[in-house]
Amino acid sequence: MSHSILVADDEPSIVLSLEFLLKKAGYRVRVVRDGSAVIPAMLEERPDLVLLDAMMPGRDGFDLCQAIRAEPGWATIPVLMLTAKSREVEKQKGLALGATDYITKPFSTRDLVETVRRHLAGGGP
């Protein structure tokens, strides 16, 4: 059975490329485009990994990361923050709130797929 990835991002071009590349790499991909849909999607089906945009309508990724980490059953799910916020203070904030890794936009899609693969294999950052 392939790993399930929840992509939470409101930028159509990024969602389209991530969905295509991750499916091509053999993952099952679900997409939400609004921060308020992340927790319900995770309750519906627990993902093996979450790609979480920091800035989305509804609820921002920092708040969501903290909410995901507050749920004991989700403590081991890798959460990779995807964001255009590249300042070190934002990266530290994301990691402090429980993000497993922090990837700034624009990013190499090949590197992102490799990062996903590494985290799903338990390899860490």
C-alpha positions as CSV (number, residue, x, y, z in Angstrom):
1,M,0.0,0.0,0.0
2,S,1.4,3.4,-0.9
3,H,1.8,6.2,1.5
4,S,-0.9,8.9,1.8
5,I,0.1,12.6,1.5
6,L,-2.1,15.5,2.4
7,V,-1.2,18.6,0.4
8,A,-2.6,21.8,1.9
9,D,-1.9,24.8,-0.3
10,D,-4.0,27.4,-2.0
11,E,-1.7,28.2,-5.0
12,P,-3.2,26.2,-8.0
13,S,0.1,25.9,-9.9
14,I,2.0,24.5,-6.8
15,V,-0.9,22.1,-6.0
16,L,-1.0,20.9,-9.6
17,S,2.8,20.2,-9.8
18,L,3.0,18.6,-6.4
19,E,0.0,16.4,-7.1
20,F,1.4,15.3,-10.4
21,L,5.0,14.6,-9.1
22,L,3.9,12.9,-5.9
23,K,1.5,10.6,-7.7
24,K,4.2,9.8,-10.3
25,A,6.5,8.9,-7.4
26,G,3.8,6.4,-6.3
27,Y,2.1,8.3,-3.4
28,R,-1.7,8.7,-2.8
29,V,-2.3,12.4,-2.7
30,R,-5.3,14.4,-1.3
31,V,-5.5,18.1,-1.6
32,V,-7.1,20.8,0.4
33,R,-6.9,24.5,-0.6
34,D,-8.1,26.1,2.6
35,G,-6.6,25.9,6.1
36,S,-9.9,25.2,7.7
37,A,-10.2,22.0,5.7
38,V,-6.9,20.4,7.0
39,I,-8.0,19.0,10.4
40,P,-11.3,17.6,8.9
41,A,-9.3,15.9,6.1
42,M,-6.9,14.4,8.7
43,L,-9.8,13.1,10.8
44,E,-11.4,11.6,7.7
45,E,-8.1,9.7,6.7
46,R,-4.9,9.9,8.7
47,P,-2.2,10.9,6.2
48,D,1.4,9.5,6.4
49,L,2.8,13.0,5.7
50,V,1.5,16.6,5.5
51,L,2.8,19.3,3.1
52,L,1.5,22.4,4.7
53,D,1.5,25.9,3.2
54,A,2.2,28.6,5.9
55,M,-0.2,31.2,4.3
56,M,-3.7,29.9,3.4
57,P,-7.2,31.2,3.7
58,G,-9.1,29.9,6.7
59,R,-6.3,29.0,9.0
60,D,-2.6,29.5,8.6
61,G,0.0,26.8,8.5
62,F,1.7,27.8,11.8
63,D,-1.6,27.5,13.7
64,L,-2.4,24.2,12.0
65,C,1.1,22.8,12.7
66,Q,0.6,23.5,16.4
67,A,-2.9,21.9,16.3
68,I,-1.6,18.8,14.6
69,R,1.2,18.4,17.1
70,A,-1.4,18.9,20.0
71,E,-3.2,15.7,18.9
72,P,-1.4,12.7,20.4
73,G,-2.4,10.3,17.5
74,W,-0.7,12.6,15.0
75,A,2.6,13.2,16.8
76,T,4.6,11.0,14.5
77,I,3.2,12.4,11.2
78,P,5.9,14.3,9.4
79,V,4.7,17.9,8.7
80,L,6.7,19.7,6.0
81,M,6.0,23.4,5.9
82,L,6.0,25.0,2.4
83,T,6.3,28.7,2.4
84,A,7.4,31.8,0.6
85,K,8.5,33.1,4.1
86,S,12.2,32.5,3.9
87,R,13.4,34.6,6.8
88,E,15.2,32.6,9.5
89,V,12.7,33.8,12.2
90,E,9.8,32.2,10.3
91,K,11.7,28.9,9.8
92,Q,12.5,28.8,13.6
93,K,8.8,29.5,14.4
94,G,7.7,26.7,12.1
95,L,10.2,24.2,13.6
96,A,9.4,25.4,17.2
97,L,5.7,24.8,16.5
98,G,6.4,21.2,15.5
99,A,7.2,21.2,11.8
100,T,9.4,18.3,10.8
101,D,11.0,20.3,8.0
102,Y,10.7,23.7,6.4
103,I,10.9,24.2,2.7
104,T,10.9,27.7,1.1
105,K,9.3,28.6,-2.2
106,P,10.3,28.4,-4.9
107,F,11.7,24.9,-4.4
108,S,13.1,22.2,-6.6
109,T,10.3,19.7,-7.2
110,R,12.9,16.9,-7.4
111,D,14.4,17.9,-4.1
112,L,10.9,18.1,-2.5
113,V,10.0,14.6,-3.7
114,E,13.3,13.3,-2.3
115,T,12.7,15.1,1.0
116,V,9.2,13.5,1.2
117,R,10.7,10.1,0.5
118,R,13.4,10.6,3.2
119,H,10.8,11.6,5.8
120,L,8.5,8.7,5.0
121,A,11.4,6.3,5.3
122,G,12.1,7.7,8.8
123,G,15.3,9.5,7.8
124,G,14.5,12.9,9.3
125,P,15.6,16.3,8.0
